[in-house]
Amino acid sequence: MKTLHNTYCNSKQGYLPLFLSDCLDLLDPVLTFDRLMGGIDLNKYLTDIPEYTTGRRRYNPVNMLKTVLFGFMTSGYCSLRKLEDNCKVNIRFMYLMDYRTPSYRTFGYFINEILQDKIENIFNDINHAIFNEEHVDLQHLYIDGSKFEANANKYTWVWKKATEKFRYKLYEKITAEIEEINAEIAWSGVQITTNPEYVPDYLNEIVEQLVLLWELDTSTFVYGSGKRKSKEQRHYEHLTTFCQKLQEYIQKIEICGPNRNSYSKTDNSATFMRIKTDYMGNDQLLPAYNVQIGVADEYIAVVDVNHYRSDMDCFVPLMEHFKQTYGFYPKYPVADAGYGSYNNYIFCEQNGIEKYMKFPMFKKETKDRKYHEDPFRAVNFRIDEQGVMRCPNDKAFHFLCRKNVRGNQYGRKEELYECEDCSGCPYAKKCKKTDKNRTVRINQELTSMHQEVIENLESIHGALLRMNRSIQAEGTFGIMKNDRWYKRIVRRGIHSVKLEVLLVAIGHNLYKYQKKRQETELPHRFKKEFLWGRGECAFFAYDFSHLYTIIAKREMRKNSIEFFHIPFFYKI
């Protein structure tokens, strides 16, 4: 009998329950996640999946979607192979997939083909469910941006300015080549027109005409050492090479577009940016994406991925994206000095948005008294009774002209004034840097905007918003990068990168939601049920995991994972 027991029985048999949910605690994240997903109609995003009549039965697409989202919720970024492995060994993923184990290729196809065009709508629906339950305040939006290194070769870059410079040098070479050809075909009375710039079609037309004029046969061209090329062959090859090179330059400039100055050859959507690579703030020029987020009550309300190096150019697209999603602009968008530009302030005024974005000189204006009261700043110059601006040497400044503000998209102009005479001025070294009379630019509208921003941010409300922004917006990136180890983009291409960032954002919001449910709602609900009553002393247990039974868990499952009443009362 002893031998039989040792042969056929072991300690690892007979422990798996009939229902997998019996192995999960009531406070388990997967149950909180499943309850939230149960209130969202996920089938409407999975209707266009192709149907197959042959082969193995397909996996449940709703379970696949839940598994993918839960993977990003638990890991920050979850790789395809990790999803496959979790479905085999992790009881939470088994619960979501009903014991089925898709391969990493199946998950890859599902994410790239099924979720590519629907992920933003899924992100908005999940946010809507969370925000309604949590009563999230969307009027206060905390904005921040961070640069994520792209999955691209950091040594294969293309610079727009360098490409344009080489293109103009190529124009000169083409002109010299055409002039040489004109000298050789002068006998025919034909002359090729030279231009300051050229296009590939024009060069192709020249080559075709020269082939007819010289009666060239490309099959007779000679190559290799010891062979002497004719003048016609050399001209033909030079023009053909110039045409190909010109087409390459045009393509590179088109990829850069009007708002970028560089891109990577291995990922054309990635722009080279300065990225801090260590704790000392040392930076490196790397291909990257500028990820912008708007946080409301610790949840990511809006996400945008841009090519821009500067955050100033990302504010308006982010606000437009927010309005497209929620139907209105936030009343109080709070951002750091990287977003405070003339264009952004005008945009806020036109759309009824309060200005709570710092401008680049905000710290000096508010903290540096010497800079603020500098008598040589144009804003501190004295205005006499006739309305004439005068410098510390009492010299008058005369109006010169009005010119467009550089980079302004709303047609704003600024006024230029010049001092009447700076010769022999004792303050010349402190007041100006050139030998000419000093000129100043005056923009009263921008100055009044800066004063409004200072008043807003220096108020009690503004101080609280600034403190909250550093906690919520910057804290969100801190959690994503340091706590959940998402520091680099995995996919390539702007559309795939947006898909990846949205999945990470969904995972972050679900992670925050689960933490808040675990820390606040569940203890509060159970306190109401376990309170002492009727003058009898009772014992309240904070560790509920020891009080749950298999029967109670089955009752919860029958009631669609709703919280139930357990009458735990103990007399002392």
C-alpha positions as CSV (number, residue, x, y, z in Angstrom):
1,M,0.0,0.0,0.0
2,K,2.8,2.3,0.8
3,T,4.5,1.5,-2.5
4,L,1.2,2.2,-4.4
5,H,0.9,5.6,-2.8
6,N,4.4,6.6,-3.7
7,T,4.0,5.4,-7.3
8,Y,0.7,6.9,-8.3
9,C,0.1,9.9,-6.0
10,N,2.0,13.1,-5.4
11,S,1.4,16.4,-3.5
12,K,0.7,18.4,-6.7
13,Q,-2.5,16.6,-7.7
14,G,-6.0,17.6,-7.1
15,Y,-5.5,21.3,-6.3
16,L,-7.0,22.9,-9.4
17,P,-10.6,24.0,-8.8
18,L,-13.4,23.5,-11.2
19,F,-13.8,27.2,-11.8
20,L,-10.6,29.2,-12.5
21,S,-12.0,32.3,-10.8
22,D,-11.9,30.4,-7.5
23,C,-8.1,30.7,-7.5
24,L,-8.3,34.5,-7.7
25,D,-8.7,36.8,-4.8
26,L,-11.6,39.3,-4.8
27,L,-9.1,42.1,-5.0
28,D,-7.3,40.6,-7.9
29,P,-6.6,43.1,-10.8
30,V,-8.0,40.8,-13.4
31,L,-11.4,40.8,-11.8
32,T,-11.4,44.6,-11.6
33,F,-10.3,44.8,-15.2
34,D,-12.9,42.3,-16.3
35,R,-15.7,44.1,-14.6
36,L,-14.7,47.4,-16.3
37,M,-14.5,45.8,-19.7
38,G,-17.9,44.2,-19.2
39,G,-19.5,47.6,-19.2
40,I,-18.0,48.5,-22.6
41,D,-19.3,47.2,-25.9
42,L,-16.1,45.7,-27.4
43,N,-17.8,43.7,-30.2
44,K,-18.4,46.8,-32.3
45,Y,-14.7,47.1,-33.0
46,L,-14.4,43.4,-34.0
47,T,-17.1,43.1,-36.6
48,D,-14.9,43.3,-39.7
49,I,-12.8,40.3,-38.9
50,P,-12.7,38.0,-41.9
51,E,-14.6,34.7,-41.4
52,Y,-13.0,31.4,-42.4
53,T,-14.9,28.2,-43.0
54,T,-11.9,25.9,-42.9
55,G,-9.1,25.3,-40.5
56,R,-9.0,25.6,-36.8
57,R,-11.7,27.4,-34.9
58,R,-10.6,31.1,-34.4
59,Y,-9.9,32.6,-31.0
60,N,-12.6,34.7,-29.4
61,P,-11.7,38.3,-30.5
62,V,-13.1,39.8,-27.4
63,N,-10.9,37.6,-25.2
64,M,-8.0,38.5,-27.4
65,L,-8.6,42.2,-27.0
66,K,-9.0,41.8,-23.2
67,T,-5.8,39.8,-23.0
68,V,-3.8,42.4,-25.0
69,L,-5.1,45.3,-22.9
70,F,-4.5,43.5,-19.7
71,G,-1.0,42.7,-20.8
72,F,-0.2,46.3,-21.3
73,M,-2.0,47.1,-18.0
74,T,0.3,44.8,-16.0
75,S,3.6,45.3,-17.8
76,G,3.6,48.8,-19.2
77,Y,4.7,47.4,-22.5
78,C,4.0,43.8,-23.2
79,S,5.8,42.0,-26.0
80,L,4.1,39.5,-28.2
81,R,6.1,36.5,-26.9
82,K,5.4,37.6,-23.3
83,L,1.7,37.6,-24.1
84,E,2.0,34.0,-25.5
85,D,4.0,32.9,-22.5
86,N,1.5,34.5,-20.0
87,C,-1.4,32.6,-21.6
88,K,0.4,29.4,-20.9
89,V,1.6,29.9,-17.3
90,N,-0.2,32.9,-15.8
91,I,-3.6,32.1,-14.2
92,R,-4.9,35.6,-14.8
93,F,-4.4,35.4,-18.6
94,M,-5.8,31.9,-18.5
95,Y,-8.9,33.3,-17.0
96,L,-9.2,35.9,-19.8
97,M,-8.5,33.5,-22.6
98,D,-10.5,30.5,-21.3
99,Y,-7.4,28.3,-21.2
100,R,-6.6,28.9,-24.9
101,T,-3.1,29.8,-25.8
102,P,-2.6,31.9,-29.0
103,S,0.8,32.2,-30.5
104,Y,2.8,35.4,-30.6
105,R,2.1,35.6,-34.4
106,T,-1.6,35.5,-33.7
107,F,-1.3,38.4,-31.2
108,G,0.9,40.3,-33.7
109,Y,-1.7,39.9,-36.5
110,F,-4.5,40.9,-34.1
111,I,-2.8,44.1,-33.0
112,N,-1.4,45.2,-36.3
113,E,-4.3,44.3,-38.5
114,I,-7.4,44.4,-36.3
115,L,-6.6,47.1,-33.8
116,Q,-4.6,49.5,-36.0
117,D,-7.5,51.7,-37.1
118,K,-9.7,51.2,-34.0
119,I,-7.3,51.6,-31.1
120,E,-8.0,55.3,-30.6
121,N,-11.8,54.7,-30.4
122,I,-11.1,51.9,-27.9
123,F,-8.9,54.3,-25.9
124,N,-11.7,56.9,-25.8
125,D,-14.4,54.4,-24.8
126,I,-12.3,53.1,-21.9
127,N,-11.6,56.6,-20.8
128,H,-15.3,57.5,-21.0
129,A,-16.1,54.5,-18.7
130,I,-13.4,55.4,-16.2
131,F,-14.1,59.1,-16.2
132,N,-17.8,58.6,-15.6
133,E,-17.1,56.3,-12.7
134,E,-14.3,58.4,-11.2
135,H,-15.9,61.8,-12.0
136,V,-12.7,63.1,-13.7
137,D,-12.4,66.8,-14.1
138,L,-11.5,67.5,-17.7
139,Q,-11.4,71.3,-17.4
140,H,-8.1,71.1,-15.7
141,L,-5.6,69.5,-18.1
142,Y,-1.9,69.0,-17.2
143,I,0.2,68.9,-20.3
144,D,3.7,67.6,-20.7
145,G,5.8,66.0,-23.5
146,S,8.7,63.6,-23.6
147,K,11.0,62.4,-26.3
148,F,11.2,58.6,-26.8
149,E,14.0,57.1,-28.8
150,A,12.8,55.5,-32.0
151,N,13.7,52.0,-33.2
152,A,16.0,53.3,-35.9
153,N,19.7,53.5,-36.7
154,K,21.2,56.6,-35.1
155,Y,24.0,56.9,-37.6
156,T,22.0,56.9,-40.8
157,W,20.4,60.4,-40.9
158,V,19.3,62.8,-43.5
159,W,19.6,66.6,-42.9
160,K,17.2,68.8,-44.9
161,K,19.6,71.8,-45.0
162,A,22.5,69.7,-46.2
163,T,20.3,68.1,-48.8
164,E,19.2,71.5,-50.1
165,K,22.9,72.7,-50.2
166,F,23.9,69.6,-52.2
167,R,21.0,70.1,-54.5
168,Y,22.0,73.7,-55.4
169,K,25.6,72.4,-56.0
170,L,24.1,69.8,-58.3
171,Y,22.3,72.6,-60.2
172,E,25.7,74.2,-60.9
173,K,27.1,70.9,-62.1
174,I,24.1,70.4,-64.4
175,T,24.5,74.0,-65.8
176,A,28.2,73.4,-66.5
177,E,27.5,70.1,-68.2
178,I,24.8,71.7,-70.4
179,E,27.1,74.5,-71.4
180,E,29.8,72.0,-72.4
181,I,27.2,70.1,-74.5
182,N,26.0,73.3,-76.2
183,A,29.6,74.0,-77.2
184,E,29.9,70.6,-78.9
185,I,26.5,70.7,-80.7
186,A,26.8,74.3,-81.9
187,W,27.3,72.9,-85.4
188,S,23.7,71.6,-85.4
189,G,22.1,75.0,-84.5
190,V,20.5,73.4,-81.4
191,Q,21.0,75.0,-78.0
192,I,19.8,73.7,-74.7
193,T,18.4,76.3,-72.3
194,T,20.1,76.6,-68.9
195,N,18.1,77.4,-65.8
196,P,19.0,78.3,-62.2
197,E,17.0,75.2,-61.0
198,Y,16.1,71.9,-62.7
199,V,13.6,69.1,-62.4
200,P,14.2,65.4,-63.4
201,D,11.6,65.5,-66.2
202,Y,13.6,68.3,-67.9
203,L,16.8,66.3,-67.7
204,N,15.1,63.2,-69.1
205,E,13.9,65.3,-72.0
206,I,17.4,66.6,-72.7
207,V,18.7,63.0,-72.7
208,E,16.1,61.9,-75.1
209,Q,16.8,64.7,-77.6
210,L,20.6,64.1,-77.4
211,V,20.0,60.4,-78.1
212,L,18.2,61.3,-81.3
213,L,20.7,64.0,-82.3
214,W,23.8,61.8,-81.8
215,E,22.0,58.6,-82.8
216,L,23.3,56.9,-79.7
217,D,23.0,53.1,-79.1
218,T,23.4,52.3,-75.4
219,S,24.2,48.7,-76.3
220,T,27.5,49.9,-77.9
221,F,28.7,51.7,-74.8
222,V,32.0,50.5,-73.4
223,Y,33.0,50.0,-69.8
224,G,36.0,48.8,-67.8
225,S,39.7,49.5,-67.8
226,G,41.5,49.9,-71.1
227,K,38.3,51.2,-72.8
228,R,38.0,54.8,-73.8
229,K,34.5,56.3,-73.6
230,S,33.3,58.7,-76.2
231,K,32.3,62.3,-75.4
232,E,28.7,61.4,-76.2
233,Q,28.7,58.5,-73.8
234,R,30.2,60.5,-71.0
235,H,27.6,63.3,-71.4
236,Y,24.8,60.7,-71.5
237,E,26.0,59.0,-68.3
238,H,26.6,62.4,-66.5
239,L,23.1,63.6,-67.3
240,T,21.5,60.3,-66.3
241,T,23.4,60.3,-63.0
242,F,22.4,63.9,-62.3
243,C,18.8,63.1,-62.9
244,Q,18.9,60.1,-60.5
245,K,20.7,62.2,-57.9
246,L,18.2,65.1,-58.3
247,Q,15.3,62.7,-57.9
248,E,16.9,61.4,-54.7
249,Y,17.3,64.9,-53.3
250,I,13.7,65.8,-54.1
251,Q,12.4,62.6,-52.4
252,K,14.5,63.4,-49.2
253,I,13.1,67.0,-49.0
254,E,9.5,65.7,-49.5
255,I,10.0,63.2,-46.6
256,C,11.3,65.9,-44.3
257,G,8.3,68.2,-45.2
258,P,8.0,71.8,-44.2
259,N,8.1,71.2,-40.4
260,R,11.1,68.8,-40.1
261,N,14.8,69.3,-40.6
262,S,15.9,65.6,-40.5
263,Y,14.8,62.0,-40.5
264,S,16.3,58.6,-40.1
265,K,16.9,56.3,-43.1
266,T,15.6,53.2,-41.3
267,D,12.5,55.0,-39.9
268,N,11.5,57.9,-42.1
269,S,9.0,59.1,-39.5
270,A,11.6,59.6,-36.8
271,T,13.2,63.0,-36.3
272,F,16.6,63.5,-34.8
273,M,16.3,65.2,-31.4
274,R,18.3,65.9,-28.3
275,I,17.5,63.3,-25.7
276,K,18.8,63.2,-22.1
277,T,20.5,59.8,-21.7
278,D,21.7,59.9,-18.1
279,Y,21.0,61.3,-14.7
280,M,23.4,64.2,-15.2
281,G,21.3,65.6,-18.1
282,N,23.8,64.8,-20.8
283,D,22.1,64.6,-24.1
284,Q,22.6,62.8,-27.4
285,L,21.3,63.4,-30.9
286,L,19.1,60.4,-31.5
287,P,16.1,59.6,-33.8
288,A,13.0,60.0,-31.6
289,Y,9.3,60.9,-31.4
290,N,7.8,63.7,-29.3
291,V,5.0,62.1,-27.3
292,Q,2.5,64.6,-25.8
293,I,0.0,63.7,-23.1
294,G,-2.7,65.6,-21.3
295,V,-3.4,64.3,-17.8
296,A,-6.6,64.8,-15.8
297,D,-6.9,63.5,-12.3
298,E,-3.9,61.1,-12.9
299,Y,-5.5,59.6,-16.0
300,I,-4.2,60.2,-19.5
301,A,-7.1,62.0,-21.3
302,V,-5.4,62.7,-24.6
303,V,-2.3,61.4,-26.4
304,D,-0.5,62.8,-29.5
305,V,2.7,61.7,-31.3
306,N,4.6,64.4,-33.3
307,H,7.7,64.9,-35.3
308,Y,8.4,68.3,-33.8
309,R,11.5,68.8,-31.7
310,S,10.0,71.7,-29.7
311,D,6.9,71.4,-27.5
312,M,5.7,74.8,-28.6
313,D,4.5,73.4,-31.9
314,C,2.7,70.5,-30.2
315,F,0.3,72.6,-28.1
316,V,-2.3,73.5,-30.7
317,P,-2.5,69.9,-32.3
318,L,-2.9,68.5,-28.8
319,M,-5.8,70.9,-28.0
320,E,-7.5,70.2,-31.3
321,H,-7.2,66.5,-30.6
322,F,-8.7,67.1,-27.2
323,K,-11.7,69.0,-28.7
324,Q,-12.2,66.3,-31.4
325,T,-12.4,63.7,-28.6
326,Y,-14.5,65.5,-26.0
327,G,-16.2,68.2,-27.9
328,F,-14.7,71.2,-26.0
329,Y,-11.4,72.8,-25.0
330,P,-10.1,72.5,-21.5
331,K,-10.6,75.7,-19.4
332,Y,-7.3,75.4,-17.6
333,P,-4.5,73.8,-19.6
334,V,-1.4,73.9,-17.4
335,A,2.1,73.5,-19.1
336,D,5.7,74.4,-18.5
337,A,7.8,77.1,-20.3
338,G,8.2,74.9,-23.3
339,Y,4.7,75.7,-24.5
340,G,4.5,79.4,-23.9
341,S,4.7,81.0,-27.3
342,Y,2.9,83.9,-29.0
343,N,0.9,81.6,-31.3
344,N,-0.3,79.5,-28.4
345,Y,-1.4,82.5,-26.4
346,I,-3.4,83.8,-29.3
347,F,-5.0,80.4,-29.8
348,C,-6.1,80.4,-26.2
349,E,-7.6,83.8,-26.5
350,Q,-9.5,82.9,-29.6
351,N,-11.0,79.7,-28.0
352,G,-11.8,80.9,-24.5
353,I,-8.9,79.1,-22.8
354,E,-7.2,80.5,-19.8
355,K,-3.4,81.1,-20.1
356,Y,-1.6,78.9,-17.6
357,M,1.5,78.1,-19.7
358,K,4.8,79.6,-18.7
359,F,6.9,81.5,-21.2
360,P,10.6,81.0,-21.5
361,M,11.6,84.0,-19.3
362,F,9.0,83.4,-16.7
363,K,11.5,82.3,-14.0
364,K,13.7,85.4,-14.5
365,E,10.6,87.7,-14.6
366,T,9.4,86.4,-11.2
367,K,12.5,85.3,-9.4
368,D,15.3,87.5,-10.7
369,R,14.8,91.0,-9.4
370,K,17.9,92.4,-11.1
371,Y,16.6,91.2,-14.5
372,H,13.0,92.4,-13.9
373,E,14.1,96.0,-12.9
374,D,16.9,96.2,-15.5
375,P,16.8,99.9,-16.7
376,F,18.2,98.9,-20.1
377,R,15.2,96.6,-21.0
378,A,12.9,98.2,-23.5
379,V,9.8,97.5,-21.3
380,N,11.4,99.6,-18.5
381,F,12.1,102.7,-20.7
382,R,10.5,105.9,-19.5
383,I,7.6,107.4,-21.5
384,D,7.5,111.2,-21.4
385,E,4.5,113.5,-21.5
386,Q,4.4,113.4,-25.3
387,G,4.3,109.6,-25.4
388,V,7.9,109.3,-26.6
389,M,10.0,106.5,-25.3
390,R,13.3,107.5,-23.7
391,C,16.4,105.5,-22.7
392,P,18.3,105.9,-19.4
393,N,20.4,108.6,-21.1
394,D,17.2,110.5,-21.9
395,K,17.5,110.0,-25.7
396,A,14.3,109.7,-27.7
397,F,13.4,106.6,-29.7
398,H,11.7,107.3,-33.1
399,F,9.3,104.9,-34.9
400,L,10.9,103.1,-37.8
401,C,8.3,100.6,-39.2
402,R,6.0,97.7,-38.4
403,K,7.1,94.2,-39.4
404,N,5.6,90.7,-39.1
405,V,6.5,88.8,-36.0
406,R,8.8,86.0,-36.9
407,G,7.0,82.6,-36.8
408,N,3.6,84.1,-36.0
409,Q,0.8,82.3,-37.8
410,Y,-1.9,85.0,-37.1
411,G,-0.5,87.9,-38.9
412,R,0.6,89.9,-35.9
413,K,3.1,92.8,-36.3
414,E,5.6,94.4,-34.0
415,E,6.9,98.0,-33.9
416,L,10.6,98.9,-34.4
417,Y,12.1,102.0,-32.8
418,E,15.6,103.5,-33.1
419,C,17.4,105.8,-30.8
420,E,18.1,109.2,-32.1
421,D,21.8,109.3,-31.1
422,C,23.9,106.8,-29.2
423,S,27.2,108.4,-29.8
424,G,29.1,109.3,-26.6
425,C,26.5,107.5,-24.4
426,P,28.0,106.5,-21.1
427,Y,25.7,103.5,-21.0
428,A,26.6,102.2,-24.4
429,K,28.4,99.1,-23.2
430,K,25.5,98.0,-21.0
431,C,22.7,99.1,-23.4
432,K,23.8,97.8,-26.8
433,K,26.2,95.3,-28.5
434,T,26.9,97.1,-31.8
435,D,28.3,100.4,-32.9
436,K,25.0,101.5,-34.5
437,N,22.2,103.3,-32.8
438,R,20.1,100.9,-30.7
439,T,16.9,99.5,-32.1
440,V,14.2,97.9,-30.0
441,R,11.1,95.8,-30.8
442,I,7.9,96.6,-29.0
443,N,4.9,94.2,-28.9
444,Q,2.4,95.5,-26.4
445,E,0.0,92.6,-27.0
446,L,2.7,90.0,-26.1
447,T,3.8,92.1,-23.1
448,S,0.2,92.2,-21.8
449,M,-0.1,88.4,-22.3
450,H,3.0,87.8,-20.3
451,Q,1.7,89.9,-17.5
452,E,-1.6,88.0,-17.5
453,V,0.3,84.7,-17.4
454,I,2.3,85.9,-14.4
455,E,-0.8,87.0,-12.6
456,N,-2.5,83.6,-13.3
457,L,0.4,81.5,-12.2
458,E,1.3,83.6,-9.2
459,S,-2.2,83.3,-7.8
460,I,-3.1,80.7,-5.2
461,H,-5.1,78.8,-7.9
462,G,-2.1,79.0,-10.3
463,A,0.4,77.8,-7.6
464,L,-1.8,74.8,-6.9
465,L,-2.1,74.0,-10.6
466,R,1.7,74.2,-11.1
467,M,2.3,71.9,-8.2
468,N,-0.3,69.5,-9.6
469,R,1.2,69.6,-13.1
470,S,4.6,68.5,-11.8
471,I,3.0,65.6,-9.9
472,Q,0.5,64.4,-12.5
473,A,2.0,65.2,-15.9
474,E,5.7,64.6,-15.2
475,G,4.8,61.9,-12.7
476,T,2.9,60.0,-15.4
477,F,6.0,59.9,-17.6
478,G,8.1,58.9,-14.6
479,I,5.8,56.0,-14.0
480,M,5.8,55.0,-17.7
481,K,9.6,55.2,-18.0
482,N,11.0,54.2,-14.6
483,D,8.4,52.1,-12.9
484,R,7.0,50.3,-16.0
485,W,10.2,50.4,-18.1
486,Y,8.8,51.9,-21.3
487,K,11.7,54.0,-22.5
488,R,12.0,53.3,-26.2
489,I,9.7,52.9,-29.1
490,V,9.5,49.4,-30.5
491,R,7.6,49.8,-33.7
492,R,8.5,51.9,-36.8
493,G,6.4,54.3,-38.8
494,I,4.2,57.1,-37.3
495,H,0.9,55.1,-37.5
496,S,2.4,52.0,-35.8
497,V,4.1,54.2,-33.2
498,K,0.7,55.9,-32.4
499,L,-0.8,52.4,-32.0
500,E,1.9,51.4,-29.6
501,V,1.7,54.6,-27.5
502,L,-2.1,54.4,-27.3
503,L,-1.8,50.8,-26.0
504,V,0.7,52.0,-23.4
505,A,-1.7,54.8,-22.4
506,I,-4.6,52.5,-22.1
507,G,-2.5,50.2,-19.9
508,H,-1.5,53.1,-17.7
509,N,-5.1,54.3,-17.2
510,L,-6.2,50.7,-16.4
511,Y,-3.3,50.4,-14.0
512,K,-4.3,53.6,-12.3
513,Y,-7.9,52.6,-12.2
514,Q,-7.1,49.3,-10.6
515,K,-4.9,50.8,-8.0
516,K,-7.5,53.4,-7.0
517,R,-10.2,50.7,-6.8
518,Q,-7.9,48.6,-4.6
519,E,-6.9,51.4,-2.3
520,T,-10.1,53.3,-1.9
521,E,-13.3,51.8,-3.0
522,L,-13.0,48.2,-1.8
523,P,-11.9,49.0,1.8
524,H,-14.7,51.6,2.0
525,R,-17.4,49.2,0.9
526,F,-16.3,46.4,3.2
527,K,-16.1,48.8,6.1
528,K,-19.8,49.5,5.7
529,E,-20.6,45.8,5.8
530,F,-18.3,44.8,8.7
531,L,-19.1,47.6,11.1
532,W,-20.1,46.7,14.7
533,G,-23.7,47.0,15.6
534,R,-26.3,47.0,18.4
535,G,-23.8,47.8,21.2
536,E,-21.9,44.5,20.7
537,C,-18.1,44.7,20.3
538,A,-17.0,43.2,17.1
539,F,-13.7,42.5,15.3
540,F,-13.0,44.2,11.9
541,A,-10.4,42.4,9.8
542,Y,-8.4,44.4,7.3
543,D,-6.9,41.3,5.6
544,F,-9.9,40.0,3.8
545,S,-8.0,37.4,1.9
546,H,-8.2,35.1,4.9
547,L,-11.9,35.5,5.2
548,Y,-13.0,34.6,1.7
549,T,-14.2,31.1,0.9
550,I,-14.7,29.2,-2.2
551,I,-18.4,29.3,-1.8
552,A,-18.5,33.1,-1.4
553,K,-16.4,33.5,-4.5
554,R,-18.7,31.3,-6.5
555,E,-21.6,33.5,-5.4
556,M,-19.8,36.6,-6.5
557,R,-19.2,34.9,-9.9
558,K,-22.9,34.1,-10.2
559,N,-23.8,37.7,-9.6
560,S,-21.7,39.0,-12.5
561,I,-18.7,39.8,-10.3
562,E,-20.6,42.1,-8.0
563,F,-19.7,42.8,-4.5
564,F,-21.6,40.7,-2.0
565,H,-22.3,40.8,1.7
566,I,-20.4,38.6,4.1
567,P,-21.7,38.8,7.8
568,F,-18.4,38.4,9.6
569,F,-19.2,39.4,13.2
570,Y,-17.1,38.3,16.1
571,K,-17.9,38.8,19.8
572,I,-15.0,39.7,22.0
